Amino acid sequence: MTTLTADAVRPATHAKLRILATADRLFYAEGVHTVGVDRIIGESKVTKATFYKYYRSKDALIVVYLQGRDRLARDFLANLDTNCDTPEQRLRGVVNEISAQVIRGGFHGCPFINAAAQFTDPAHPVRQAVSAHRDWYGRSIENMFRGMGHARPGDAADDFFLARDGAFAGANLGDPIGAHTALLRAIQRVLDESIA
């Protein structure tokens, strides 16, 4: 899954997109709470009035940032649906992407988990954006296991997410190779349940 980067947005690009690209880069690298609006304004080269014209608050920008990350994930899975013949191939494509992410330079964990850790109120719009993403993603993975004939696709999806979230946390804490290897072992065990 690719990310929206400031490099991909030319200076002449619309201010709204520059703000979002800057926020995406900074929020992911440094965390949504540590990056202030003034820094986003400065690095995206817009005025304060322009920022607030498009994003009424920093929290609103965080929600849009997460929605953008969600769209990237949905596009990635849609591409797998188009290019893979079986649910197992699609699931392996997801695992391959996660494995590549955890060993990639600049990896800072899951943007949704990171944001959720900083917003504890489940009614907050940021947490609702996180929940919407994880609900959709969970259903998608469960459907892949169901399509593979797994006897307990919901349990398999839970196991998948435990392995995925653990790999993201382990890699972010400094052991990307161990996280990568453990993820592959854990997912293979769940896949073996489907195939057996």
C-alpha positions as semicolon CSV with decimal commas, in nm:
position;residue;x (nm);y (nm);z (nm)
1;M;0,000;0,000;0,000
2;T;0,149;0,331;-0,100
3;T;0,121;0,651;0,093
4;L;0,048;1,006;-0,010
5;T;0,379;1,188;0,016
6;A;0,467;1,554;-0,002
7;D;0,711;1,467;-0,283
8;A;0,420;1,336;-0,489
9;V;0,240;1,669;-0,459
10;R;0,396;1,950;-0,661
11;P;0,411;2,302;-0,513
12;A;0,152;2,417;-0,765
13;T;-0,092;2,153;-0,643
14;H;-0,403;2,274;-0,472
15;A;-0,347;2,390;-0,115
16;K;-0,592;2,137;0,028
17;L;-0,389;1,850;-0,116
18;R;-0,059;2,003;-0,002
19;I;-0,193;2,030;0,353
20;L;-0,309;1,669;0,348
21;A;0,016;1,538;0,198
22;T;0,217;1,726;0,458
23;A;-0,006;1,603;0,740
24;D;0,010;1,246;0,612
25;R;0,390;1,251;0,614
26;L;0,425;1,419;0,953
27;F;0,142;1,236;1,129
28;Y;0,277;0,898;1,024
29;A;0,640;0,974;1,102
30;E;0,592;1,159;1,430
31;G;0,240;1,090;1,560
32;V;-0,081;1,285;1,535
33;H;-0,049;1,452;1,876
34;T;0,309;1,570;1,841
35;V;0,262;1,758;1,513
36;G;0,101;2,097;1,550
37;V;-0,115;2,291;1,307
38;D;0,146;2,568;1,274
39;R;0,405;2,319;1,155
40;I;0,166;2,170;0,900
41;I;0,080;2,521;0,779
42;G;0,448;2,613;0,748
43;E;0,558;2,297;0,571
44;S;0,264;2,297;0,333
45;K;0,324;2,665;0,254
46;V;-0,029;2,786;0,314
47;T;-0,178;3,055;0,532
48;K;-0,363;2,984;0,855
49;A;-0,683;3,106;0,689
50;T;-0,631;2,859;0,403
51;F;-0,574;2,574;0,646
52;Y;-0,895;2,647;0,836
53;K;-1,087;2,700;0,512
54;Y;-1,030;2,334;0,426
55;Y;-0,991;2,173;0,770
56;R;-1,192;2,326;1,052
57;S;-0,963;2,171;1,314
58;K;-0,659;1,950;1,356
59;D;-0,889;1,664;1,460
60;A;-1,083;1,704;1,134
61;L;-0,753;1,682;0,943
62;I;-0,657;1,369;1,137
63;V;-0,987;1,207;1,036
64;V;-0,924;1,294;0,668
65;Y;-0,568;1,157;0,700
66;L;-0,705;0,827;0,832
67;Q;-0,975;0,818;0,564
68;G;-0,701;0,860;0,304
69;R;-0,506;0,570;0,453
70;D;-0,828;0,367;0,455
71;R;-0,884;0,443;0,084
72;L;-0,532;0,322;0,005
73;A;-0,602;-0,007;0,185
74;R;-0,936;-0,048;0,007
75;D;-0,774;0,022;-0,330
76;F;-0,502;-0,232;-0,250
77;L;-0,757;-0,503;-0,169
78;A;-0,964;-0,415;-0,477
79;N;-0,650;-0,456;-0,687
80;L;-0,590;-0,798;-0,529
81;D;-0,950;-0,893;-0,608
82;T;-0,886;-0,805;-0,972
83;N;-0,546;-0,971;-1,004
84;C;-0,579;-1,284;-0,789
85;D;-0,786;-1,587;-0,877
86;T;-0,848;-1,731;-0,530
87;P;-0,913;-1,608;-0,175
88;E;-0,586;-1,774;-0,068
89;Q;-0,391;-1,577;-0,330
90;R;-0,558;-1,256;-0,210
91;L;-0,477;-1,332;0,153
92;R;-0,118;-1,417;0,067
93;G;-0,099;-1,087;-0,122
94;V;-0,211;-0,904;0,193
95;V;0,046;-1,091;0,402
96;N;0,321;-1,019;0,149
97;E;0,239;-0,648;0,164
98;I;0,239;-0,645;0,545
99;S;0,570;-0,834;0,544
100;A;0,720;-0,581;0,306
101;Q;0,592;-0,290;0,516
102;V;0,742;-0,409;0,845
103;I;1,094;-0,431;0,700
104;R;1,070;-0,110;0,493
105;G;1,277;0,190;0,601
106;G;1,067;0,460;0,767
107;F;0,814;0,212;0,902
108;H;0,640;0,350;1,211
109;G;0,368;0,093;1,274
110;C;0,002;0,098;1,184
111;P;-0,133;0,452;1,141
112;F;-0,471;0,342;1,275
113;I;-0,333;0,179;1,589
114;N;-0,104;0,478;1,643
115;A;-0,394;0,722;1,617
116;A;-0,621;0,509;1,836
117;A;-0,358;0,505;2,109
118;Q;-0,374;0,884;2,121
119;F;-0,755;0,914;2,120
120;T;-0,910;0,695;2,387
121;D;-1,274;0,809;2,366
122;P;-1,457;0,561;2,137
123;A;-1,707;0,835;2,044
124;H;-1,434;1,069;1,916
125;P;-1,437;1,109;1,534
126;V;-1,075;0,989;1,512
127;R;-1,161;0,666;1,696
128;Q;-1,471;0,627;1,478
129;A;-1,253;0,654;1,166
130;V;-1,019;0,390;1,310
131;S;-1,312;0,162;1,396
132;A;-1,467;0,201;1,051
133;H;-1,139;0,098;0,889
134;R;-1,081;-0,199;1,118
135;D;-1,441;-0,320;1,084
136;W;-1,416;-0,314;0,704
137;Y;-1,070;-0,472;0,705
138;G;-1,179;-0,742;0,950
139;R;-1,482;-0,833;0,736
140;S;-1,261;-0,845;0,426
141;I;-1,010;-1,083;0,585
142;E;-1,288;-1,297;0,733
143;N;-1,446;-1,326;0,387
144;M;-1,113;-1,442;0,244
145;F;-1,092;-1,717;0,505
146;R;-1,457;-1,804;0,442
147;G;-1,383;-1,826;0,069
148;M;-1,095;-2,064;0,148
149;G;-1,334;-2,292;0,336
150;H;-1,194;-2,226;0,683
151;A;-1,418;-2,389;0,944
152;R;-1,405;-2,079;1,168
153;P;-1,338;-1,776;0,946
154;G;-1,411;-1,526;1,224
155;D;-1,157;-1,691;1,454
156;A;-0,907;-1,708;1,168
157;A;-0,953;-1,335;1,104
158;D;-0,898;-1,266;1,475
159;D;-0,576;-1,472;1,464
160;F;-0,470;-1,285;1,151
161;F;-0,518;-0,948;1,318
162;L;-0,338;-1,054;1,633
163;A;-0,040;-1,159;1,420
164;R;-0,060;-0,848;1,202
165;D;-0,092;-0,605;1,492
166;G;0,188;-0,783;1,677
167;A;0,414;-0,766;1,373
168;F;0,342;-0,396;1,330
169;A;0,418;-0,329;1,696
170;G;0,729;-0,551;1,703
171;A;0,874;-0,392;1,391
172;N;0,798;-0,043;1,518
173;L;0,973;-0,125;1,847
174;G;1,291;-0,217;1,663
175;D;1,286;-0,580;1,548
176;P;1,150;-0,576;1,194
177;I;1,313;-0,905;1,090
178;G;1,177;-1,089;1,394
179;A;0,834;-0,934;1,338
180;H;0,841;-1,029;0,970
181;T;0,940;-1,389;1,045
182;A;0,690;-1,434;1,329
183;L;0,409;-1,291;1,112
184;L;0,478;-1,539;0,834
185;R;0,487;-1,833;1,079
186;A;0,164;-1,728;1,250
187;I;-0,026;-1,668;0,927
188;Q;0,096;-1,997;0,780
189;R;-0,048;-2,181;1,082
190;V;-0,386;-2,014;1,024
191;L;-0,369;-2,091;0,652
192;D;-0,286;-2,452;0,726
193;E;-0,615;-2,477;0,919
194;S;-0,796;-2,372;0,602
195;I;-0,614;-2,615;0,379
196;A;-0,630;-2,915;0,618
